[in-house]
Amino acid sequence: MSTPDNYIQYFPLEQCYPNQKDAMEKIHRSLLEENLVLFEGACGTGKTLSALVPSLHVGKQLGKTVFIATNVHQQMLQFIDEARQIKLSHDIKVLVFKGKMGMCPLKQGYDECEAKRDNTYDLMEIEKEIILKKQESKAAWDEYKSSGEAAHASLRDAIDEEREKLEEKASSLRKRSCDPLYEVLRAEDEKFQKWLFQDVRDPEQVNDYAAENGMCGYELLKRELKNADLVIGNFHHVLNDMIFSTMLRWMDKEPEDIIAIFDEAHNIENAARSHSSITLAEHTIESALAELNANEKSDLFTSMPVEDVEAVLSILLEVVRDTYDNRFKFGERQRVGRNWYDIRISDPYERNDVVYARFMRRMKETGYGEEKQVQELLGIAAEVGGLLDNAYHEQYKQGQTPILKRSHLKPTAEFFSQYLKLSNNENYYPVLNVRRDQGGEIYGRLELFTCIPKNVTGPLLDSIYSAILMSATLRPFDMIKSTLGITRQTCDLVYGLTFPEEHRLTITVSVPPQYSRIRDDPQNLQILEQVLQDTIENAGGNVIIFFPNAFEAKRHFRKFDGVLGVELFLDETGVSAQDIRKQFFQIGEQGGKAVLFTYLWGTLSEGVDYRNGRGRVVVVVGVGYSALNDRMHAVESAYDHEFGYGAGWEYAVQVPTIRKIRQAMGRVVRSPADYGVRILLDGRFMTDSAKRLGKYSVYPSFPEDERKEFLDVEAGKVKYSLLNFFSDMEELS
């Protein structure tokens, strides 16, 4: 059994960071007590090792598998690196898992892959039978040669005839099987297993190994999941119930056998919301109707009231089309492009779904009565659709169809059944999306958007052995417990920055609050641009500027482009963020200066390490609330309904935005020797803003230990603050 401190054997470094030993002790104790851990640690607190070391030890002692889930590629690389350090002294088996589409050598979809996999397994079984038939044939022939009895010769002929039929079947199956999987099944498990667990292999290395051997890397990894002590994967591997259940089956584990570590855990809510929202496209309804017509004489449809189901789907299709046609405002139709465009069909605060109301009214007019009758018809349709899926699967396996078909009837019926139940529920929000197809025609899609994802996260966190949710910006803990549906005992840990205080400066600038209504005000723009220019000119290295949105970033980039004598980079759609980051980093690492214009909700505000010369100054312009569209208002309303009036704004908008700002601020000062300046450019950040601006102030929303470092500076004196700070840093160096 674990003793209080023998987990430290897994710690790969000579010394712990300040607070790291304390964090590991508390996490170790919490894991043994099967509690959840909420762990906020600033940069430099060694969060990854603090979570990983005790988890591996408890996992080894109790026979649990540690599963790290992250949605940030850079963090996955860090986990891989630290697992490699641990492996130098401990024989831990680490498997880094990646989705099928990223590893399938044939780049096939899931359904086609599944059918080919079935054929490949069938092929392997038939080949075994062929070998047995050959052995039986030889034995019969040997008997004939020794005895001369004709019966043995006849037996051999009969066996050979059976073998030939099997070989014909094998030949047919071989054309519809998966060659890379076939090679995996033929190979010795031990060879790949030994290679895989000799080191910590990333998915690219596994793919290279697989390609060299004509195999499928995804299938190779699947077979070894059951042998891994530590699995590193993505959020969706755990948060998607179907995927997680499948992975547990491959691992030969139950949920209670899993210790989960969620990195960047402040993103769990959005990720779970995304995984639990469901959609149904207009084209899918059309295909379901076509499927009904094509199969109405099939034996599968004998027990189904085809005309009634057809009426339900036809009315649904008609209502969807009529709704978006009628709800387009003046000029709105022309704005619809290739991206999905939301059309309001329900008030985000009242939940009065227009599609639901119109559909039920039309059904009653047609004589179909109440929702219960519709649900019964949808249930029958879903069941028959499942039978069709089985039939299509078998047809593809047998080579009767060149492409694996999927039933559109089943997903259509299942979606709309859920939609009718939940579209007016406070935890969900119905949306009608439209976009143009390749021919330029508009078509629609119903979406049931999940507002509060605790129906996903709550059962998950209740079912697993334990979990560590960690982030540099996880607080407030009460909110994270409420929104994720955490009911278990938790250990709440907070560790702030331990780097020298003289190496960092956080200033809040006395400029007007950057409300959207004053962003175009000439006087405001002049003040803002002067502060930005002073900042860039007096910064001791690279500057990262986070604007509220991409439009503002582009506007200010154009204003300064070619004016300041330093290289400017713009983070914009269609341009590789990785390429921008690489060039920007290179300039800073070589002692130069460049400016990156980006935005708070982009990909460069978190999970990117601007250490040392890569970033010296970070500027956050405005508060940068996320787009306050109908979806966000629906989430706000759902939280109000669930947790009390007023909680909605705090839970849905304010706290997530402050977390984003804190993440952006954390891009600089990444090590004890590193130094940098964080500038908050909006009057709402200032220490006296609560008195001046009341509820519009965001200063109180920051954790107390962080806001005590805020230093109010007048707009015209920012340059002096920077000059003094970087001058002091030069003297210290």
C-alpha positions in Angstrom: 0.0 0.0 0.0 1.1 3.6 -0.6 3.0 5.3 2.1 2.8 9.1 2.6 5.9 10.0 0.5 7.1 7.1 -1.6 5.4 8.6 -4.7 8.4 10.9 -4.9 10.3 8.1 -6.6 8.5 9.1 -9.8 9.7 12.7 -9.6 12.4 13.0 -12.3 14.1 16.3 -11.3 16.7 17.0 -8.7 14.6 19.7 -7.0 11.0 20.6 -6.7 9.7 24.1 -7.5 8.4 26.0 -4.5 5.0 24.6 -3.5 5.4 21.5 -5.8 6.1 19.1 -2.9 3.1 20.4 -1.0 0.9 20.0 -4.1 2.1 16.5 -4.7 1.5 15.5 -1.1 -2.1 16.8 -1.1 -2.9 15.3 -4.5 -1.5 11.9 -3.4 -3.6 12.0 -0.3 -6.7 13.0 -2.2 -6.3 10.3 -4.8 -6.0 7.6 -2.1 -9.2 9.0 -0.5 -10.9 9.0 -4.0 -11.5 12.7 -3.9 -11.4 15.0 -6.9 -8.7 17.7 -7.1 -9.3 21.2 -8.3 -5.8 22.6 -8.9 -5.0 26.1 -10.0 -1.3 26.8 -10.4 0.4 29.7 -12.0 3.2 29.3 -14.4 6.2 27.9 -12.6 4.3 25.8 -10.1 5.0 22.6 -12.0 1.4 21.6 -12.4 2.0 18.8 -14.8 4.5 16.9 -12.7 2.6 17.7 -9.5 -0.4 15.9 -11.0 1.4 13.2 -12.9 3.8 11.9 -10.2 1.3 11.0 -7.5 -1.2 9.8 -10.1 1.3 7.3 -11.5 2.2 6.1 -8.1 -1.4 5.5 -7.0 -2.2 4.0 -10.3 0.6 1.5 -10.0 -0.4 0.6 -6.4 -4.1 0.2 -7.0 -4.1 -1.1 -10.6 -5.6 2.1 -12.1 -4.8 3.6 -15.5 -3.9 7.3 -15.6 -5.6 9.2 -18.5 -4.4 12.7 -19.3 -6.8 14.7 -21.4 -5.9 18.1 -22.9 -7.2 20.2 -25.8 -4.0 22.1 -26.3 -1.3 20.5 -28.6 1.5 22.3 -26.8 0.4 20.9 -23.5 0.3 17.4 -24.9 3.9 17.8 -26.0 4.8 18.9 -22.5 3.2 15.8 -21.0 5.0 13.6 -23.5 8.3 15.3 -22.6 7.7 14.9 -18.8 6.6 11.3 -19.2 9.9 10.6 -21.0 11.8 12.1 -18.1 10.0 9.8 -15.7 10.5 6.8 -17.9 14.3 7.3 -17.7 14.1 5.9 -14.1 10.8 4.0 -14.1 9.4 1.4 -16.4 6.1 3.1 -17.1 4.2 2.2 -20.2 3.0 5.3 -21.9 0.6 5.5 -24.9 -0.2 8.7 -26.7 -3.5 8.2 -28.5 -4.8 10.1 -31.5 -8.1 9.9 -33.4 -8.7 7.5 -36.2 -8.8 10.1 -39.0 -5.4 11.3 -38.0 -3.8 7.9 -38.1 -5.8 5.8 -40.7 -3.4 5.2 -43.6 -6.4 4.8 -46.0 -8.1 8.0 -44.7 -11.5 6.3 -44.5 -14.6 7.2 -42.6 -15.6 5.4 -39.4 -18.4 3.4 -40.9 -16.5 2.2 -43.9 -13.6 1.3 -41.7 -15.9 -0.6 -39.4 -17.2 -2.7 -42.3 -13.7 -3.4 -43.7 -12.6 -4.3 -40.2 -15.3 -6.9 -39.9 -14.4 -8.3 -43.3 -10.7 -8.5 -42.3 -11.5 -10.5 -39.2 -13.7 -12.8 -41.2 -10.9 -13.2 -43.7 -8.5 -14.2 -41.0 -10.9 -16.8 -39.7 -11.5 -18.2 -43.2 -7.7 -18.4 -43.8 -7.4 -20.4 -40.6 -10.1 -22.8 -41.9 -8.3 -23.1 -45.2 -5.1 -24.1 -43.4 -7.1 -26.7 -41.4 -8.7 -28.0 -44.6 -5.2 -28.4 -46.2 -4.1 -30.4 -43.2 -7.2 -32.5 -43.3 -6.7 -33.1 -47.0 -3.1 -34.2 -46.5 -4.1 -36.5 -43.7 -6.8 -38.1 -45.9 -4.4 -38.5 -48.8 -1.8 -40.1 -46.5 -4.4 -42.5 -45.3 -5.3 -43.4 -48.9 -1.7 -44.0 -49.8 -1.1 -46.2 -46.8 -4.4 -48.1 -47.0 -5.4 -47.9 -50.6 -9.0 -47.4 -49.6 -11.1 -45.3 -52.0 -13.1 -43.8 -49.2 -10.0 -41.8 -48.1 -9.5 -40.5 -51.7 -13.1 -39.5 -51.8 -12.8 -37.7 -48.5 -9.8 -35.8 -49.7 -11.7 -34.7 -52.8 -14.6 -33.5 -50.7 -12.3 -31.6 -48.4 -10.5 -30.0 -51.3 -13.9 -28.9 -52.7 -14.7 -27.2 -49.4 -11.3 -25.6 -49.4 -11.7 -24.2 -52.9 -15.0 -22.6 -51.9 -13.4 -21.1 -48.9 -10.5 -19.8 -51.0 -13.1 -18.2 -53.4 -14.8 -16.6 -50.4 -11.4 -15.4 -49.0 -10.5 -13.9 -52.4 -13.7 -12.0 -52.5 -13.3 -10.8 -48.9 -9.7 -9.8 -49.5 -10.9 -7.1 -52.0 -13.2 -5.6 -49.3 -10.9 -5.9 -46.3 -8.3 -3.6 -44.8 -4.7 -4.5 -45.8 -3.1 -2.4 -43.0 -5.3 -4.1 -40.4 -4.6 -7.5 -41.9 -0.9 -6.9 -41.4 -1.6 -5.9 -37.8 -3.5 -9.0 -37.1 -0.8 -11.2 -38.7 2.0 -9.5 -36.8 3.4 -10.6 -33.4 2.1 -8.4 -30.6 5.4 -8.5 -28.8 7.4 -6.8 -31.4 5.4 -3.6 -31.6 4.7 -3.7 -27.9 8.4 -3.8 -27.1 9.1 -1.0 -29.5 6.2 1.1 -28.3 7.0 0.9 -24.6 10.7 1.2 -24.9 10.2 5.0 -25.1 7.3 7.4 -25.1 6.3 7.4 -28.7 4.2 10.2 -30.2 1.5 9.4 -32.9 3.8 10.5 -35.7 6.4 8.0 -34.7 3.8 5.3 -34.5 2.5 6.2 -37.9 6.0 6.0 -39.3 6.5 2.5 -37.8 3.1 1.4 -39.2 3.9 2.7 -42.7 7.3 0.9 -42.7 5.5 -2.3 -41.9 2.4 -1.8 -44.0 0.2 -1.5 -40.9 -2.4 0.8 -39.4 -1.0 2.8 -36.5 -4.5 3.4 -35.0 -5.2 -0.4 -34.8 -1.7 -1.0 -33.3 -2.4 1.5 -30.6 -5.8 0.2 -29.9 -4.4 -3.3 -29.1 -1.9 -1.9 -26.6 -4.2 0.4 -24.7 -4.9 -2.4 -22.2 -1.2 -2.6 -21.4 -0.6 1.1 -20.8 -0.1 2.7 -17.3 -0.5 6.2 -18.7 -2.6 7.3 -21.7 -2.3 10.8 -23.1 -5.2 11.9 -25.3 -7.7 14.6 -26.1 -10.7 16.0 -24.2 -13.1 14.2 -26.6 -11.6 10.8 -25.7 -13.1 11.3 -22.2 -15.9 13.8 -22.6 -17.6 12.1 -25.5 -19.6 9.3 -23.8 -19.5 6.9 -26.8 -15.8 7.4 -27.5 -14.9 7.0 -23.8 -17.0 3.8 -23.5 -15.3 2.4 -26.6 -11.8 3.3 -25.2 -12.6 1.7 -21.9 -13.6 -1.5 -23.7 -10.2 -1.5 -25.6 -8.4 -0.8 -22.3 -10.4 -3.7 -20.6 -11.2 -1.2 -17.9 -14.3 0.1 -16.0 -14.7 3.9 -15.3 -13.7 3.2 -11.7 -10.3 2.1 -13.0 -9.4 5.5 -14.4 -7.6 8.4 -12.8 -8.2 11.3 -15.1 -6.1 14.4 -15.4 -7.7 17.3 -17.2 -5.3 19.9 -18.3 -6.5 23.4 -19.2 -9.6 22.4 -17.3 -11.2 25.8 -17.5 -12.0 24.7 -21.1 -13.9 21.6 -20.1 -17.3 23.3 -20.0 -17.1 24.6 -23.6 -15.7 21.2 -24.8 -18.5 19.3 -23.1 -21.1 21.7 -24.5 -19.7 21.1 -28.0 -19.7 17.3 -27.6 -23.3 17.2 -26.3 -24.9 19.5 -28.8 -26.7 17.7 -31.7 -27.8 18.6 -35.2 -30.0 17.5 -38.1 -29.5 18.9 -41.6 -32.3 19.4 -44.1 -30.6 17.1 -46.5 -30.7 14.3 -44.0 -34.4 14.6 -43.7 -34.7 14.5 -47.5 -32.6 11.3 -47.5 -34.7 9.7 -44.8 -37.8 10.4 -46.9 -36.1 8.9 -50.0 -35.2 5.9 -48.0 -38.8 5.4 -47.0 -39.9 5.5 -50.6 -37.1 3.2 -51.8 -37.8 0.5 -49.2 -41.6 0.7 -48.7 -42.0 -2.8 -50.1 -39.2 -4.2 -48.1 -40.0 -6.9 -45.5 -38.4 -4.6 -42.9 -41.2 -2.1 -43.3 -44.1 -4.5 -42.9 -44.6 -3.6 -39.3 -44.2 0.2 -39.8 -46.9 2.7 -40.7 -44.9 4.1 -43.6 -47.4 6.7 -44.6 -47.6 8.1 -41.0 -43.9 8.3 -40.6 -43.6 9.9 -44.0 -46.2 12.5 -43.0 -44.1 13.3 -39.8 -40.9 13.8 -41.8 -42.5 15.7 -44.6 -44.1 18.1 -42.2 -40.8 18.5 -40.4 -39.0 19.3 -43.7 -41.7 21.7 -44.7 -41.6 23.5 -41.3 -37.8 23.8 -41.4 -37.9 25.4 -44.9 -40.8 27.6 -44.3 -39.3 28.8 -41.0 -36.0 30.1 -42.4 -37.7 31.5 -45.5 -40.1 33.5 -43.4 -37.7 34.6 -40.7 -35.0 36.2 -43.0 -34.9 39.9 -42.3 -34.3 42.5 -45.0 -30.9 41.8 -46.6 -30.2 38.8 -44.4 -30.6 36.2 -47.1 -27.8 37.9 -49.1 -25.5 37.6 -46.1 -25.7 33.8 -46.0 -22.5 32.2 -47.2 -20.8 28.8 -46.9 -20.5 29.0 -43.1 -23.4 28.2 -40.9 -25.5 31.3 -40.0 -27.9 31.2 -37.0 -31.5 32.2 -37.4 -33.4 32.8 -34.2 -36.3 30.4 -33.7 -36.6 30.7 -29.9 -36.2 33.5 -27.5 -33.0 32.8 -25.5 -34.8 33.8 -22.3 -38.3 32.4 -22.8 -37.6 29.2 -24.8 -40.7 29.4 -27.0 -39.5 27.3 -30.0 -41.2 28.4 -33.3 -40.2 25.1 -35.1 -41.8 23.0 -32.3 -45.0 25.1 -32.3 -45.4 25.1 -36.0 -44.7 21.4 -36.3 -47.2 20.4 -33.6 -49.8 22.8 -35.1 -49.4 21.2 -38.6 -49.5 17.7 -37.1 -52.8 18.5 -35.4 -54.2 20.0 -38.6 -53.3 16.8 -40.4 -55.0 14.7 -37.7 -52.1 13.3 -35.8 -53.0 14.5 -32.3 -50.5 15.0 -29.5 -46.8 14.7 -29.2 -47.1 11.2 -27.7 -48.3 9.8 -31.0 -45.5 11.5 -32.9 -42.9 10.1 -30.4 -44.4 6.6 -31.0 -44.0 7.0 -34.8 -40.4 8.3 -34.4 -39.6 5.3 -32.1 -40.8 2.9 -34.8 -38.8 4.8 -37.5 -35.6 4.7 -35.5 -36.0 1.0 -34.9 -36.5 0.2 -38.6 -33.7 2.6 -39.4 -31.4 0.4 -37.2 -32.5 -2.7 -39.1 -31.7 -0.9 -42.4 -28.2 -0.1 -41.0 -27.6 -3.8 -40.3 -28.8 -4.7 -43.8 -26.6 -2.1 -45.5 -23.6 -3.3 -43.4 -24.2 -6.8 -44.5 -24.6 -5.9 -48.1 -21.3 -4.0 -48.0 -19.5 -6.9 -46.3 -20.8 -9.3 -48.9 -19.6 -7.1 -51.8 -23.2 -6.4 -53.0 -22.6 -2.6 -52.8 -19.3 -0.8 -53.5 -20.0 1.9 -50.8 -21.2 1.4 -47.3 -24.6 3.1 -47.0 -26.0 4.4 -43.7 -29.6 4.8 -42.8 -30.7 8.4 -42.6 -34.0 7.3 -41.1 -32.5 6.3 -37.8 -30.6 9.5 -37.0 -33.4 11.7 -38.2 -36.0 10.0 -36.0 -33.6 9.9 -33.0 -32.7 13.5 -33.3 -36.2 14.8 -33.7 -37.4 12.7 -30.8 -34.8 14.4 -28.6 -35.6 17.7 -30.1 -39.3 17.5 -29.2 -38.5 16.5 -25.7 -35.8 19.2 -25.0 -36.3 22.2 -27.3 -38.2 24.1 -24.6 -36.0 22.9 -21.8 -33.9 25.6 -20.0 -30.7 23.5 -20.4 -31.0 23.5 -24.2 -31.5 26.1 -26.9 -32.9 25.3 -30.3 -31.3 27.1 -33.3 -32.0 27.0 -37.0 -28.7 27.3 -39.0 -28.6 28.0 -42.7 -25.8 28.1 -45.3 -25.3 27.8 -49.0 -24.3 24.5 -50.7 -21.8 24.3 -53.6 -24.5 25.3 -56.0 -25.3 28.4 -54.1 -28.6 27.2 -52.8 -29.6 27.8 -49.1 -30.4 24.9 -46.9 -31.1 24.5 -43.2 -30.0 22.6 -40.2 -31.7 22.2 -36.8 -29.4 22.3 -33.8 -30.1 21.5 -30.2 -27.4 23.5 -28.4 -26.5 22.4 -24.9 -26.4 25.4 -22.5 -25.3 23.6 -19.3 -23.1 20.6 -20.0 -23.2 19.1 -16.5 -25.4 16.3 -17.9 -22.1 15.1 -19.5 -19.5 16.0 -17.0 -21.5 15.2 -13.8 -22.0 11.5 -14.5 -18.5 11.2 -15.8 -16.8 12.7 -12.8 -19.0 10.6 -10.5 -18.1 7.3 -12.3 -14.3 7.5 -12.5 -12.0 6.6 -9.6 -10.7 10.2 -9.3 -9.8 13.2 -11.4 -7.5 16.2 -11.2 -8.8 19.3 -12.9 -5.9 21.7 -13.4 -5.4 25.1 -15.0 -3.6 28.4 -14.3 -7.1 30.0 -14.3 -9.6 27.6 -12.8 -11.0 29.8 -10.0 -13.7 30.5 -8.8 -13.9 26.9 -7.6 -17.6 27.1 -6.5 -18.5 28.0 -10.0 -16.6 25.2 -11.6 -18.2 22.7 -9.2 -21.7 24.0 -10.1 -21.3 24.2 -13.9 -19.7 20.7 -14.1 -22.1 19.1 -11.7 -19.3 18.1 -9.2 -20.9 16.5 -6.1 -18.0 14.6 -4.7 -15.6 15.7 -2.1 -12.9 17.9 -3.6 -9.4 19.1 -2.6 -9.0 22.7 -3.7 -5.5 23.9 -4.3 -4.2 27.3 -5.4 -0.6 28.2 -5.9 0.3 31.7 -7.2 3.4 32.9 -9.0 6.6 32.2 -7.1 9.0 34.0 -9.5 10.7 37.1 -8.2 8.2 40.0 -8.0 10.8 42.5 -9.3 10.8 40.5 -12.6 7.2 41.4 -13.5 5.1 44.6 -13.7 1.3 44.7 -14.1 -0.1 48.0 -14.9 -3.7 49.2 -15.5 -3.9 52.2 -17.7 -6.1 55.2 -17.1 -8.0 55.2 -20.4 -11.7 55.3 -21.0 -13.6 52.0 -20.7 -13.4 50.4 -24.1 -17.1 49.9 -24.6 -18.0 48.9 -28.1 -20.0 52.1 -28.5 -16.9 54.3 -28.1 -14.3 52.3 -29.9 -14.7 54.5 -33.0 -14.7 57.8 -31.0 -11.7 59.8 -32.5 -10.5 61.0 -29.1 -10.6 57.5 -27.6 -8.8 56.1 -30.6 -6.1 58.8 -30.3 -5.5 58.0 -26.6 -5.4 54.2 -27.3 -3.1 54.5 -30.3 -0.7 56.7 -28.4 -0.5 54.3 -25.5 0.1 51.4 -27.9 2.8 53.3 -29.8 4.5 54.3 -26.5 4.4 50.6 -25.4 5.9 49.3 -28.6 8.6 51.9 -28.8 9.7 51.4 -25.1 9.3 47.7 -24.8 12.5 45.7 -24.2 11.5 43.0 -26.7 8.6 41.3 -28.4 5.1 42.7 -27.8 1.9 40.7 -27.9 -1.3 42.8 -28.1 -4.7 41.1 -27.5 -7.7 42.9 -28.9 -11.4 42.1 -28.1 -11.9 40.6 -31.5 -10.2 39.9 -34.9 -11.7 43.0 -36.4 -10.1 45.3 -33.9 -6.8 43.5 -34.2 -6.8 44.0 -38.0 -7.9 47.6 -37.8 -5.1 48.6 -35.4 -2.6 46.5 -37.4 -3.3 48.5 -40.5 -3.0 51.7 -38.5 0.6 50.8 -37.4 1.8 48.8 -40.4 4.9 50.5 -41.8 4.9 53.2 -39.2 7.0 51.9 -36.2 10.1 50.5 -37.8 9.5 47.0 -36.3 8.1 43.9 -37.9 4.4 43.5 -37.3 2.4 40.2 -37.4 -1.3 39.8 -37.7 -3.2 36.7 -36.4 -6.0 36.3 -39.0 -8.1 33.6 -40.5 -6.5 31.8 -43.4 -2.9 32.5 -42.2 -1.0 29.7 -40.3 -0.8 30.7 -36.6 2.0 28.3 -36.3 4.1 30.0 -39.0 3.4 33.4 -37.4 4.4 32.1 -34.0 7.6 30.6 -35.3 8.7 33.9 -37.0 7.7 36.0 -34.1 9.6 33.8 -31.6 12.7 33.8 -33.7 12.9 37.6 -33.8 12.5 37.7 -30.0 15.0 34.9 -29.3 17.6 36.7 -31.4 17.2 39.9 -29.3 15.1 41.8 -31.7 11.6 43.3 -31.4 8.4 42.4 -33.2 4.7 43.1 -32.5 1.9 40.5 -32.7 -1.6 41.8 -33.2 -4.0 39.1 -32.1 -7.3 38.7 -30.2 -8.4 37.4 -26.9 -10.6 34.5 -28.2 -8.1 33.3 -30.8 -5.6 30.4 -30.7 -2.6 32.4 -29.4 -4.0 33.5 -26.0 -3.3 30.2 -24.2 -1.2 27.1 -24.5 1.6 29.1 -26.2 4.9 29.6 -24.3 6.3 33.1 -24.9 9.2 32.4 -22.6 12.2 34.6 -22.3 12.8 36.7 -25.4 9.7 35.3 -27.2 7.6 37.8 -25.3 8.4 40.7 -23.1 5.2 42.7 -23.0 1.6 41.6 -23.3 -1.2 44.2 -23.7 -4.8 43.4 -23.2 -7.0 46.0 -25.0 -10.5 46.2 -23.6 -12.3 43.6 -21.6 -13.0 41.5 -24.6 -16.3 39.8 -23.8 -17.2 37.0 -26.1 -19.8 37.7 -28.7 -23.1 38.3 -26.8 -25.3 36.4 -29.4 -28.4 34.4 -28.8 -26.5 31.3 -27.8 -24.6 33.2 -25.1 -27.8 34.8 -23.9 -29.4 31.3 -23.8 -26.5 30.0 -21.7 -26.8 33.1 -19.4 -30.6 32.4 -19.1 -30.0 28.7 -18.3 -27.5 29.6 -15.5 -30.0 32.1 -14.1 -32.6 29.4 -14.1 -30.3 26.8 -12.6 -28.4 28.9 -10.0 -30.5 32.0 -9.4 -31.0 35.3 -11.1 -27.7 37.1 -11.6 -25.6 33.9 -11.9 -26.1 33.8 -15.6 -23.9 36.9 -16.5 -21.3 35.8 -14.0 -21.1 32.2 -15.0 -21.6 32.5 -18.8 -19.8 35.8 -19.6 -17.8 37.5 -16.8 -15.8 34.6 -15.4 -14.9 33.0 -18.7 -13.7 36.4 -20.0 -11.6 37.1 -17.0 -10.1 33.6 -17.4 -9.2 34.4 -21.0 -7.6 37.7 -19.8 -5.6 35.9 -17.1 -4.5 33.4 -19.7 -3.3 36.2 -22.0 -1.5 37.9 -19.1 0.3 34.6 -18.3 1.9 34.5 -21.7 5.0 36.4 -20.4 7.2 35.7 -17.3 7.5 32.0 -17.8 10.5 31.1 -15.6 12.3 32.4 -12.5 14.9 34.2 -14.7 12.3 35.5 -17.1 10.8 39.0 -16.9 8.1 41.0 -18.5 5.3 43.5 -18.3 1.5 43.0 -18.4 -0.6 46.0 -19.5 -4.4 46.1 -19.0 -5.7 48.9 -21.3 -9.2 49.7 -20.1 -10.5 51.8 -17.3 -12.5 48.9 -16.0 -9.3 47.2 -14.8 -8.2 50.0 -12.5 -8.1 49.6 -8.8 -10.6 52.3 -8.2 -13.0 51.3 -11.0 -15.4 49.6 -8.6 -16.1 53.0 -7.0 -16.2 54.9 -10.3 -18.0 52.4 -12.6 -19.9 50.2 -10.2 -21.1 46.9 -11.8 -19.1 47.6 -15.0 -15.8 47.3 -13.1 -14.0 44.0 -13.7 -11.2 44.6 -11.1 -13.1 42.7 -8.3 -13.4 39.7 -10.6 -9.7 38.9 -10.5 -8.4 36.7 -7.6 -7.2 38.9 -4.8 -3.6 37.6 -4.9 -3.4 38.7 -8.5 -5.1 42.1 -8.4 -3.0 43.3 -5.5 -0.2 43.5 -8.1 -2.2 45.9 -10.3 -0.6 49.3 -10.5 -2.6 52.2 -11.9 -0.8 54.4 -14.4 -1.9 57.4 -16.4 -1.9 57.0 -20.2 0.9 59.4 -20.8 3.2 57.8 -18.2 3.1 54.2 -19.5 6.3 54.8 -21.5 8.1 55.8 -18.3 7.0 52.7 -16.5 8.3 50.6 -19.3 11.6 52.5 -19.5 12.2 52.2 -15.8 11.3 48.5 -15.7 13.5 47.4 -18.5 16.3 49.6 -17.3 16.1 47.8 -13.9 16.1 44.5 -15.7 19.3 45.4 -17.6 21.0 46.3 -14.3 19.9 43.0 -12.7 21.3 41.1 -15.6 
